[in-house]
Every structure is written in C-alpha cells, then in structure tokens.
C-alpha cells in the first residue's frame, strides 16, 4: 500500500496501531503477572524478577524486531501476508521437491493456519477477562461479577459484528494510542521507585534464570510467550497497511511503551517483594495504578481488549475467506460490511461459533490465570511452522544460500522451541484446547480437499465432451429458445452436468449458451487484464473462465457481462444461471474412510451454492439436483 503524503503516512500508522497491535499491546495485563507468579520472587534475590523481564524483553527484540519486522514481513505474496500467503508463495515456485514432499509441507502449512482458530477463540476471552479483573482490585466484593461482565462484553462484541467496524474503527487508533501512552506513564511512575530494574534489559539475567531453575525455567518460557502473542496477526495484516506503518508504530510507540510498563511492574515488585507474594490480592498491572486513576484505567483496558479481540475476530474472518477461496473449506456466507475498506467482511457461521467458544472459555476457566495455561501452545506451534516455512521460501524461492537462511531461523527456533516446550508442559492444564481446535480444523480442511477431489472424479466420469453437443447443434437436432443460459461448472473441461440434466428434462437449449467456470488462483489478486478468458466454441456458444485471487471478492455477474460484451450482445436481466446441487452418497469407490465421507457430505450440505456465494440475482438462478456416489 503506497503512502502518498505525510498526512496519509501518519494516518496509516495510527490505523495500524489500532488494528495490528491490540493483542500484543494488552499483554501487560497478564503476561508478567503470570511469569512472576510462577517464578515466585523472594526478598534479597532480584533474579526472580529480573530474569523473567529479561526473557520477555529479548523475546520482543528477537521475535518482533528481528524475526517478523526484519525478515518475515518481506515474505509476502503480492503484498499479502499470513500463513496461506507464505504457503502459496512456496507452492507457486519451482522448489525442486517431489510431489509427496510438497504435499506434506502444504499439510504442515495448512495446520499452521488452523492453529490460529484456537488462538482466535482464546485471545478475546483472556484479554477481556484480564481487563475486567481490575474490578476485584477496585473492590473485592466485585469479584463475583468479573465472569458475568466479561461474558456480557464478549456477547455484545460478537452481536455487533454484523454491522461491521468501519464506523467505530476510526476510534481504534486513538484509543490504542492513549492505551500505549498510559502503559508508558504507569511504567515510568513505578520505575522511579526502583531504577535498578533497568538492569533487566541485560541478557545475562535471562540466561542465569534459565540455568539455575531447571525444569521450572521451561515452564516459565511458556509464560514468557504471552508477551509476544499477536505476531502472526501482524504478519497477516501487512496486506492492509504495508510494512512501513507497522515499523513506525512498533518502534516509535508500541515497543517503548511495553518495555517501560514491564520494567515498571518489575520495579513495583522489587520495591515491595513481600506484598507481591499475595497472588490472590496483588495484581502486577493494576497495583501500579494510583487509586484515583483506577476506574479510568479499567475502562481504558476494557476498550483496548475489545479492540484486540476485534482485530483477532476480523483476522479469523479473513483467514476463513482465504481458506474458502483456496478450496480448503466449503463456501460460507460472506457479507461485505464496507464498500470503501478492503477486507471488512462478516461471516455469520464463523462469528457465532467463535462467540460460543469464547463465552464457554470464560465460564469454564473463570480467570485469566487459569486461561493463561491454555494460551500459547497454538501460538508457539504456529511461530515454529512459520520459521520452517520461511526457511524453505528463503532457500527455494529466493535462492538464498542455506547458511544465510539458517542463521536467523536458528535464532528464532531457540526461542520458539523454548516456548513450545513450556506450552507442552501445560498440556493437561488446558493447553490441549487450542491444539484440539487446530486438529479439528485441519481434519476438516483435509477432508474437504480430499472429498472435492473424489467428487470431481465422480463428476468427470459422467461428463461428455463439448464436441458431442456441438455436433448435435450443428445438425439442428436441438430446439433453441430465446434467452441466455449460463451453466456453472467447477471444471473448464467437458460439458457441465447441469447442462446435461437441463437438456435431458427440457429438450431445449437457449440461443446463447455460456459454460462458466470461476477459478481462484494461488495469488492474492489477479490483474484486470488477466481476469477473464473467453473461447467461442460455436456461434453464440462460449466457454468463459473468470480468475480471482484468494484475497479478492468476486464480481461474477459484472465481470461475465464485460467479458461477453466484447464478443456478443448481452442483456444481464435475461440471463438464467444453472447450478448443479449434488445429492451425495457414501457408498461409492472413493478412497476415503466412511466417517470422512459422512463429514464431507455434512460440509457439502452447509456450503452455500456457488450462485449464492457469488451473489447472483436469486430470481435468475435455477438449481438442478444430481445424485453422485463418492
């Protein structure tokens, strides 16, 4: 995304601040709180405080500054980021790998994308809970309301999704700007109480803590990960803003504010270690806040966590749209909530599944500390898979020498394997949840792609060559009626089954016939000149293929009329679209377990018909039922 002037440059920076950094920006509410509760600092031994802060600081430096902003954000597909963009970038180039190896790498990349669904469920729950927990710091009698208020906030948040965020989105940047300034001010106010906390920025404190705490240090690494959650969202959102606004936001405000706040929390503990040992009544973030400012900070924290949750929800919508258009998930209902902002979409089925999951997590875990045990495993695995896939892109697509790619990736993996190990140690405490969600989504995507391949083979078995019909037309054996018939087909080969069934039952064909296929290419956007291909098979008999990128919203009717307009007269209101609606049976020869065939049948039933997904005029659409055996 280009920046035309200084005003636009800073407007994009402020917008990126509100959309991209909400997750990592609300980590001070719970990240160091969990780390220090686990480290159990004791009077006279500052390493219990300086060690965790040092590990968090260098995690921010290595993972955000070094990995994502310096390396990963350069690995984009036409400016788009995220796991699917990285995966398609790898698959679109000649890598020298065999087909089986590419398949397994693809499955690993898809699993990495699936892990974000678990993250998308936990992030809103833990963020909102951690903010609302300020109520019990305000008054112990309000503790019983924390869960109820958190659930209500999430309920309202998901209900308003259908209205879009364009109108309220303009407030995201200023609110997050105020939030980060508040983090910095609170940090400085407490650092003056114990300035020696600045020594935590030296790396040897983190190393000493890991060396002297053995098994406990591994568990702590799973907690340190909480400070860098949101990196994958930053990478996924790069297509909306470009890299420069992210870099400016991070270095000018986000990083300094986070570091100052974590140092301030550490200084508060070092100045009174005894008070911090009462984990039930001492909250490392809210204890920094002066009593007079507590209510405004709680309100600001709640707004910041809602914004962080909104960014994650929007990210899940975008991820799902990409998965649908790349063929990993069935077509789902997509509502565009803004005519001006690309990517502002609403997906009802996904929204309500997330709502149920988030509220259930709040009711089940009841506190951010309990939920922190479940948080992190999916993030750690996703980060690790991104590093591995980046290595393949750097060596096979960019042709870097292996040593050049291995050096930074090794630095990433040192931290990420620590995060992963620490998160796995929390497996029975709740870390199984995001992993389970990721596995369920992966099985769903794998079943859908395998089922579509089996379905395609079944449809091809009953398909006739186009020449067969053209010969009948040339011999005037088929009655032609006025109008235009557009027959939707997943394949640009042979005759669509919808056409054959229409001809079989109606014994006639329109004077103008179009065989239409819509293809989603493994690139974010397709150039306007490459949008359509038109082949005139016979007089007023066309085959049209429309091409779209996985980040685009198809305008099928408009593009079809424009494509045909160069070859013949088109009257949009006289076009009839025909789409086959398959009735699937599981007793066919397809090589897939029966339970997966049943899952595929279920997914097919909830999928939107192509005509509805492409928003074609409903009064001009006819669906024809076809029975197929998988």
C-alpha positions as a printed Julia matrix, in Angstrom:
630×3 Matrix{Float64}:
   0.0     0.0     0.0
   1.56    3.26   -1.1
   1.82    6.34    1.09
   1.13    9.45   -0.97
   1.91   12.16    1.57
   2.98   12.77    5.13
  -0.63   13.01    6.38
  -1.56    9.69    4.84
   1.65    8.17    6.23
   0.78    9.01    9.81
  -2.91    8.18    9.32
  -1.89    4.68    8.24
   0.47    4.45   11.2
  -2.33    5.36   13.61
  -4.73    2.92   11.91
  -2.15    0.13   12.08
  -1.66    0.91   15.76
  -5.36    0.23   16.4
  -5.78   -2.85   14.23
  -2.47   -4.71   14.39
  -1.01   -4.22   17.87
  -4.07   -4.76   20.06
  -3.17   -8.33   21.03
   0.47   -7.74   21.92
  -0.46   -4.33   23.39
  -2.79   -5.83   26.0
  -0.26   -8.47   27.09
   0.93   -6.32   30.05
  -2.43   -7.03   31.69
  -1.49  -10.66   32.3
   1.89  -11.7    30.81
   4.33  -10.57   33.52
   1.69  -11.25   36.21
   1.72  -14.93   35.21
   5.5   -15.07   34.84
   6.2   -13.62   38.28
   3.52  -15.73   39.96
   5.31  -18.75   38.55
   8.85  -17.51   39.29
   7.96  -16.79   42.96
  10.49  -13.99   43.57
  11.77  -13.76   47.15
  13.29  -10.83   49.05
  17.0   -10.39   48.51
  17.06  -12.39   45.25
  16.26   -9.98   42.39
  16.95  -12.66   39.75
  13.37  -13.92   40.28
  12.15  -10.6    38.87
  14.96   -9.52   36.55
  15.18  -12.95   34.85
  11.57  -13.12   33.58
  11.62   -9.45   32.49
  14.9   -10.01   30.65
  13.43  -13.03   28.83
  10.34  -11.03   27.87
  12.39   -8.06   26.62
  14.66  -10.19   24.46
  11.65  -12.13   23.19
  10.21   -8.83   21.95
  13.53   -7.93   20.33
  14.22  -11.28   18.68
  10.68  -12.28   17.73
   9.12   -8.95   16.75
  12.03   -6.69   15.77
  14.27   -9.36   14.33
  12.03  -12.14   13.04
   8.79  -10.52   11.92
   9.65   -6.91   11.1
  13.09   -7.62    9.64
  12.54  -10.94    7.87
   9.03  -12.42    7.77
   7.19   -9.27    6.65
   9.34   -9.28    3.5
   7.96  -12.73    2.62
   4.7   -11.56    1.09
   2.64  -12.74   -1.86
   1.75   -9.59   -3.83
   1.91   -7.67   -0.55
  -0.31  -10.12    1.34
   0.97  -11.89    4.44
  -0.16  -14.74    6.65
   0.33  -18.48    6.6
  -1.72  -19.08    3.44
   0.15  -16.32    1.58
   3.5   -17.78    2.67
   2.35  -21.25    1.67
   1.15  -20.19   -1.78
   4.4   -18.25   -2.28
   6.27  -21.5    -1.67
   3.99  -23.61   -3.88
   3.99  -21.15   -6.78
   7.72  -21.56   -7.39
   9.83  -24.44   -8.61
  11.27  -25.8    -5.39
  12.88  -29.0    -6.65
  10.88  -31.09   -4.17
   8.87  -34.12   -5.23
   5.08  -34.06   -5.23
   4.85  -36.06   -1.99
   7.21  -33.71   -0.14
   5.3   -30.63   -1.35
   2.06  -32.25   -0.19
   3.39  -32.82    3.32
   4.8   -29.29    3.52
   1.42  -27.98    2.36
  -0.36  -30.01    5.03
   2.02  -28.57    7.64
   1.32  -25.03    6.43
  -2.42  -25.63    6.49
  -2.13  -26.96   10.05
  -0.28  -23.76   11.0
  -3.19  -21.74    9.63
  -5.66  -23.95   11.51
  -3.88  -23.22   14.81
  -4.95  -19.59   14.51
  -8.55  -20.68   15.11
  -7.62  -21.82   18.62
  -5.79  -18.54   19.16
  -8.82  -16.67   17.85
 -11.01  -18.29   20.49
  -8.69  -17.77   23.46
  -7.44  -14.23   22.72
 -10.78  -12.44   23.2
 -11.55  -14.5    26.32
  -8.24  -13.94   28.13
  -7.94  -10.3    27.02
 -11.39   -9.26   28.22
 -11.11  -11.31   31.44
  -7.76   -9.74   32.32
  -9.17   -6.23   31.87
 -12.37   -6.83   33.83
 -10.38   -8.4    36.69
  -9.49   -4.83   37.59
 -12.92   -4.72   39.25
 -11.83   -7.01   42.08
  -8.75   -4.84   42.58
 -11.12   -1.91   42.86
 -13.35   -3.73   45.34
 -13.06   -7.35   46.48
 -16.86   -7.64   46.59
 -16.95   -7.16   42.81
 -15.01  -10.37   42.15
 -18.21  -12.34   41.6
 -19.13  -10.03   38.72
 -15.9   -10.49   36.75
 -17.05  -13.56   34.81
 -20.55  -12.2    34.17
 -19.31   -8.8    32.94
 -16.65  -10.45   30.74
 -19.23  -12.77   29.15
 -21.6    -9.84   28.52
 -18.86   -7.77   26.88
 -17.99  -10.67   24.57
 -21.66  -11.27   23.79
 -22.15   -7.65   22.73
 -18.88   -7.66   20.79
 -19.93  -10.63   18.66
 -23.5    -9.4    18.19
 -22.35   -6.07   16.72
 -20.03   -7.79   14.22
 -22.8    -7.93   11.6
 -22.83   -4.13   11.46
 -19.15   -4.0    10.53
 -16.41   -1.94   12.13
 -15.96    0.83    9.57
 -17.73    3.5    11.67
 -16.2     2.61   15.03
 -12.89    1.53   13.52
 -11.73    5.13   13.21
 -11.62    5.26   17.03
  -9.37    2.19   17.33
  -6.14    4.07   16.6
  -6.7     6.96   19.05
  -7.87    4.58   21.82
  -4.82    2.36   21.39
  -2.56    5.43   21.23
  -3.98    6.53   24.59
  -3.57    2.97   25.92
   0.12    2.77   24.98
   0.81    6.22   26.4
  -0.9     5.08   29.63
   1.28    1.96   29.73
   4.41    4.09   29.38
   3.34    6.65   32.01
   2.42    3.94   34.55
   5.75    2.26   33.9
   7.8     5.44   34.44
   5.84    6.29   37.62
   6.94    2.99   39.16
  10.45    2.75   37.69
  11.48    5.8    39.75
  10.8     3.7    42.86
  13.49    1.2    41.88
  15.61    2.4    38.9
  17.9    -0.62   39.2
  15.23   -2.6    37.35
  16.77   -1.3    34.1
  19.46   -3.95   34.51
  16.79   -6.46   33.44
  17.47   -5.36   29.86
  20.84   -7.14   30.03
  20.55  -10.65   28.57
  22.62  -12.43   31.22
  19.75  -12.18   33.73
  17.54  -14.27   31.46
  20.31  -16.83   30.87
  21.09  -17.09   34.59
  17.42  -17.62   35.4
  17.11  -20.44   32.84
  20.31  -22.1    34.01
  19.52  -22.02   37.73
  15.85  -23.02   37.62
  15.99  -26.2    35.53
  12.54  -27.66   34.79
  10.79  -24.58   36.16
  12.55  -22.38   33.59
  10.98  -24.39   30.76
   7.53  -23.83   32.21
   8.34  -20.14   32.51
   9.18  -19.95   28.79
   5.61  -20.98   28.11
   4.55  -17.95   30.17
   7.08  -15.6    28.51
   5.37  -16.43   25.2
   2.36  -14.42   26.41
   4.4   -11.25   25.82
   4.74  -11.85   22.06
   1.3   -13.15   21.11
  -0.08  -11.24   18.14
   2.98  -11.52   15.88
   1.14  -13.74   13.38
  -1.7   -11.19   13.26
   0.87   -8.52   12.45
   2.15  -10.61    9.56
  -1.36  -11.42    8.33
  -2.43   -7.74    8.39
   0.53   -6.45    6.4
  -1.57   -6.51    3.22
  -3.9    -3.87    4.66
  -1.21   -1.37    5.64
   2.14   -2.26    4.15
   5.31   -2.74    6.16
   6.37    0.92    6.88
   3.35    1.83    9.09
   3.91   -1.32   11.16
   7.58   -0.47   11.66
   6.81    3.12   12.67
   4.08    2.11   15.12
   6.26   -0.54   16.7
   9.49    1.38   17.19
   8.03    4.8    17.99
   5.35    3.79   20.48
   4.5     0.13   20.98
   7.91   -1.28   21.92
   8.93    1.6    24.23
   5.55    1.52   25.98
   5.63   -2.25   26.53
   9.21   -2.24   27.82
   8.58    0.67   30.19
   5.43   -0.98   31.55
   7.11   -4.34   32.14
  10.02   -2.57   33.86
   7.53   -0.6    35.95
   5.8    -3.79   37.07
   9.18   -5.26   37.95
  10.19   -2.14   39.87
   6.95   -2.31   41.84
   7.69   -5.89   42.89
  11.35   -5.19   43.74
  10.33   -2.26   45.92
   7.98   -4.5    47.95
   8.51   -8.21   47.27
   6.53   -9.28   50.33
   3.33   -7.6    49.1
   3.66   -9.24   45.66
   3.67  -12.73   47.19
  -0.07  -12.41   47.94
  -1.07  -13.55   44.44
  -4.78  -13.52   45.23
  -4.89   -9.79   46.03
  -1.81   -8.43   44.25
  -2.2    -7.8    40.52
   1.08   -6.71   38.96
  -0.57   -4.37   36.46
  -3.42   -2.84   38.45
  -1.22   -2.43   41.52
   0.78    0.11   39.51
  -2.26    2.35   39.05
  -2.96    5.16   41.55
  -6.32    4.73   43.29
  -7.72    7.91   41.74
  -6.99    6.65   38.2
  -8.08    3.05   38.72
 -11.6     3.34   37.27
 -10.49    5.23   34.1
  -7.66    2.71   33.55
 -10.05   -0.23   33.95
 -12.38    1.32   31.37
  -9.46    2.05   29.02
  -8.15   -1.51   29.48
 -11.6    -2.92   28.64
 -11.72   -0.81   25.46
  -8.2    -1.9    24.49
  -9.03   -5.57   24.97
 -12.22   -5.2    22.94
 -10.14   -3.68   20.14
  -7.61   -6.52   20.45
 -10.46   -9.03   20.28
 -11.97   -7.24   17.28
  -8.68   -7.45   15.4
  -8.45  -11.19   16.1
 -12.06  -11.8    15.04
 -11.51   -9.88   11.81
  -8.34  -11.89   11.25
 -10.24  -15.17   11.63
 -12.84  -13.94    9.12
 -10.08  -13.08    6.62
  -8.32  -16.4     7.21
 -11.56  -18.3     6.62
 -12.29  -16.37    3.44
  -8.84  -17.26    2.1
  -9.36  -20.91    3.07
 -12.71  -20.98    1.27
 -11.35  -19.43   -1.9
  -8.27  -21.66   -1.93
 -10.56  -24.69   -1.67
  -9.74  -25.76    1.89
 -13.23  -25.08    3.29
 -16.76  -25.14    1.87
 -18.29  -21.9     0.65
 -19.67  -19.95    3.62
 -21.79  -16.84    3.73
 -19.67  -13.69    3.44
 -21.18  -10.24    3.96
 -19.15   -7.2     2.93
 -19.73   -4.55    5.58
 -17.87   -1.74    3.85
 -17.77   -0.51    0.27
 -14.65    1.53    0.95
 -12.37   -0.64    3.08
 -10.98   -3.84    1.59
 -11.21   -6.83    3.89
 -14.13   -5.59    6.01
 -16.26   -8.74    5.95
 -18.64  -10.58    8.25
 -19.13  -14.35    8.29
 -22.18  -15.31   10.39
 -21.39  -19.01   10.9
 -17.8   -18.3    11.96
 -18.87  -15.4    14.17
 -21.35  -17.41   16.21
 -19.01  -20.39   16.57
 -16.35  -18.02   17.93
 -18.91  -16.4    20.24
 -19.98  -19.71   21.76
 -16.36  -20.83   22.15
 -15.17  -17.58   23.77
 -18.04  -17.32   26.25
 -17.7   -21.02   27.11
 -13.98  -20.49   27.82
 -14.76  -17.57   30.13
 -17.38  -19.58   32.03
 -15.16  -22.68   32.24
 -11.8   -21.12   33.22
 -13.22  -18.09   35.14
  -9.91  -16.19   35.4
  -7.1   -15.0    33.14
  -4.59  -17.01   35.2
  -6.46  -20.25   34.54
  -6.87  -19.38   30.88
  -3.18  -18.5    30.54
  -2.42  -22.21   30.98
  -4.43  -22.91   27.81
  -2.96  -19.97   25.92
   0.25  -20.24   23.99
   0.61  -23.74   22.54
  -1.12  -22.88   19.26
   0.87  -19.63   19.04
   4.19  -21.4    19.69
   3.48  -24.12   17.12
   2.35  -21.54   14.56
   5.51  -19.47   15.08
   7.67  -22.57   14.68
   5.92  -23.64   11.48
   6.26  -20.09   10.1
  10.02  -20.18   10.73
  10.38  -23.54    8.99
   8.31  -22.42    6.01
  10.26  -19.15    5.84
  13.48  -21.18    5.61
  12.05  -23.08    2.62
  10.92  -19.87    0.92
  14.29  -18.2     1.5
  16.28  -21.14    0.12
  13.96  -22.45   -2.61
  12.16  -19.3    -3.8
  14.66  -16.51   -3.09
  17.64  -18.83   -3.69
  19.48  -17.8    -0.53
  22.44  -19.99    0.48
  21.33  -22.37    3.2
  23.74  -20.88    5.77
  22.3   -17.39    5.18
  18.75  -18.6     5.87
  19.78  -20.97    8.68
  21.42  -18.3    10.86
  18.31  -16.18   11.56
  15.98  -19.2    11.6
  18.19  -20.88   14.21
  17.91  -17.77   16.4
  14.13  -17.85   16.01
  13.9   -21.53   16.85
  15.97  -21.19   20.03
  13.19  -19.05   21.49
  10.3   -20.84   19.77
  11.3   -24.33   20.86
  11.52  -22.96   24.41
   8.0   -21.53   24.06
   6.79  -24.8    22.57
   8.31  -26.95   25.31
   6.95  -24.72   28.06
   3.49  -24.75   26.49
   3.5   -28.54   26.14
   4.26  -28.83   29.86
   0.93  -27.07   30.44
  -0.88  -29.56   28.19
  -3.13  -31.08   30.85
  -3.85  -27.67   32.39
  -5.66  -26.52   29.26
  -3.04  -26.27   26.51
  -4.78  -29.25   24.87
  -7.7   -26.98   23.9
  -6.13  -24.85   21.12
  -4.28  -27.9    19.81
  -7.55  -29.83   19.64
  -9.23  -26.96   17.8
  -6.34  -26.84   15.34
  -6.52  -30.6    14.73
 -10.29  -30.48   14.22
  -9.92  -27.66   11.68
  -7.06  -29.48    9.94
  -9.08  -32.69    9.65
 -12.0   -30.64    8.33
  -9.86  -28.93    5.69
  -8.14  -32.19    4.69
 -11.48  -33.96    4.4
 -12.93  -31.16    2.29
  -9.98  -31.09   -0.15
  -9.91  -34.9    -0.45
 -13.68  -35.06   -0.83
 -13.68  -32.41   -3.54
 -11.1   -34.42   -5.46
 -13.25  -37.57   -5.2
 -16.34  -35.57   -6.18
 -14.51  -34.11   -9.16
 -13.57  -37.6   -10.32
 -17.17  -38.75   -9.93
 -18.42  -35.8   -11.98
 -15.82  -36.36  -14.68
 -16.97  -39.96  -15.06
 -20.38  -38.73  -16.2
 -19.16  -35.81  -18.29
 -19.38  -35.69  -22.11
 -17.03  -33.8   -24.44
 -18.24  -30.43  -25.75
 -17.9   -31.63  -29.34
 -20.73  -34.11  -28.78
 -23.2   -31.29  -28.1
 -21.8   -29.01  -30.8
 -22.35  -31.71  -33.41
 -25.98  -32.01  -32.33
 -26.42  -28.22  -32.53
 -24.86  -28.04  -36.0
 -27.27  -30.71  -37.21
 -30.25  -28.73  -35.8
 -31.27  -31.64  -33.59
 -31.72  -29.42  -30.53
 -34.51  -26.89  -30.14
 -33.19  -23.39  -29.36
 -35.23  -20.9   -27.3
 -34.69  -17.16  -26.72
 -32.5   -16.05  -23.84
 -29.08  -16.7   -22.33
 -28.25  -19.79  -20.28
 -25.12  -19.71  -18.11
 -24.12  -23.14  -16.81
 -21.81  -23.08  -13.8
 -19.01  -25.63  -13.8
 -16.1   -26.29  -11.46
 -14.03  -27.56  -14.39
 -13.24  -25.85  -17.67
 -13.38  -29.23  -19.44
 -16.29  -31.1   -20.95
 -19.97  -30.3   -20.51
 -21.32  -29.37  -17.06
 -23.68  -31.93  -15.54
 -26.19  -29.12  -15.0
 -26.39  -28.58  -18.77
 -26.84  -32.28  -19.5
 -29.66  -32.59  -16.95
 -31.32  -29.41  -18.21
 -31.21  -30.69  -21.78
 -32.44  -34.13  -20.74
 -35.52  -32.79  -18.96
 -36.39  -29.7   -21.02
 -35.41  -30.95  -24.51
 -34.26  -27.43  -25.46
 -31.35  -25.07  -25.13
 -31.02  -21.28  -25.04
 -29.91  -19.43  -28.16
 -26.98  -18.07  -26.19
 -25.1   -20.62  -24.07
 -22.2   -19.91  -21.71
 -20.16  -22.52  -19.85
 -18.85  -20.57  -16.87
 -16.02  -21.55  -14.52
 -14.72  -19.41  -11.63
 -11.13  -20.14  -10.65
  -9.37  -18.89   -7.53
  -5.65  -18.63   -8.19
  -2.95  -19.09   -5.52
  -2.18  -15.36   -5.55
  -3.88  -12.58   -3.55
  -5.06  -10.6    -6.58
  -5.33  -11.15  -10.33
  -4.5    -8.29  -12.72
  -7.5    -6.79  -14.54
  -6.11   -7.87  -17.92
  -5.95  -11.47  -16.77
  -9.41  -11.54  -15.17
 -11.27  -13.45  -17.87
 -10.66  -15.81  -20.76
 -13.35  -16.27  -23.42
 -13.46  -19.04  -26.02
 -16.18  -19.05  -28.69
 -16.86  -22.72  -29.35
 -19.68  -22.09  -31.82
 -21.96  -19.24  -32.79
 -23.4   -17.85  -29.52
 -21.81  -20.74  -27.6
 -19.0   -19.64  -25.26
 -16.74  -21.0   -22.58
 -15.79  -18.31  -20.06
 -13.32  -18.66  -17.18
 -13.08  -15.91  -14.57
  -9.93  -15.74  -12.46
  -9.71  -14.25   -8.96
  -7.1   -14.1    -6.22
  -7.75  -15.6    -2.8
  -7.94  -12.13   -1.22
 -10.46  -10.77   -3.73
 -14.24  -10.56   -3.65
 -15.65  -11.94   -6.93
 -17.92   -9.72   -9.02
 -19.1   -12.56  -11.24
 -22.11  -11.02  -12.99
 -20.33   -7.76  -13.83
 -17.15   -9.5   -14.99
 -19.11  -12.05  -17.05
 -21.11   -9.35  -18.84
 -17.95   -7.36  -19.56
 -16.16  -10.45  -20.89
 -19.06  -11.43  -23.19
 -19.65   -7.83  -24.24
 -16.54   -7.91  -26.39
 -17.95  -10.83  -28.42
 -21.73  -10.53  -28.46
 -24.72   -8.61  -27.14
 -25.51   -9.31  -23.51
 -28.69   -8.5   -21.59
 -28.0    -9.13  -17.9
 -31.69   -9.31  -16.95
 -32.3   -12.1   -19.49
 -29.52  -14.38  -18.22
 -30.51  -17.58  -16.41
 -27.83  -19.23  -14.26
 -27.88  -23.02  -13.83
 -26.08  -24.73  -10.98
 -25.99  -28.41  -10.08
 -26.86  -29.34   -6.49
 -25.29  -32.71   -5.72
 -27.01  -35.32   -3.57
 -24.02  -37.25   -2.27
 -23.99  -40.94   -1.3
 -21.15  -42.53    0.67
 -21.17  -45.97   -0.99
 -19.01  -45.02   -3.96
 -15.46  -46.16   -4.88
 -13.69  -43.11   -3.43
 -10.66  -43.98   -1.27
 -11.66  -42.23    1.94
 -12.9   -43.58    5.27
 -16.68  -43.74    5.6
 -16.7   -41.33    8.57
 -14.76  -38.79    6.49
 -17.2   -39.26    3.6
 -20.05  -38.54    6.01
 -18.2   -35.44    7.24
 -17.74  -34.31    3.64
 -21.45  -34.81    2.95
 -22.27  -32.7     6.02
 -19.88  -29.94    4.92
 -21.43  -30.02    1.44
 -24.88  -29.51    2.91
 -23.88  -26.41    4.87
 -21.94  -24.97    1.93
 -23.52  -22.09    0.05
 -24.35  -22.87   -3.58
 -21.96  -21.2    -5.99
 -24.73  -18.93   -7.27
 -25.46  -17.65   -3.75
 -21.78  -17.33   -2.84
 -21.17  -15.22   -5.96
 -24.23  -13.06   -5.16
 -26.0   -13.73   -8.44
 -29.6   -12.43   -8.83
 -31.72  -15.06   -6.99
 -34.63  -14.74   -9.44
 -32.29  -15.69  -12.29
 -30.87  -18.86  -10.73
 -32.05  -22.45  -11.2
 -30.56  -25.38   -9.26
 -30.72  -28.92  -10.63
 -30.38  -31.9    -8.29
 -27.81  -34.55   -9.26
 -27.1   -37.79   -7.38
 -23.46  -38.83   -7.11
 -21.65  -41.66   -5.31
 -18.42  -40.76   -3.52
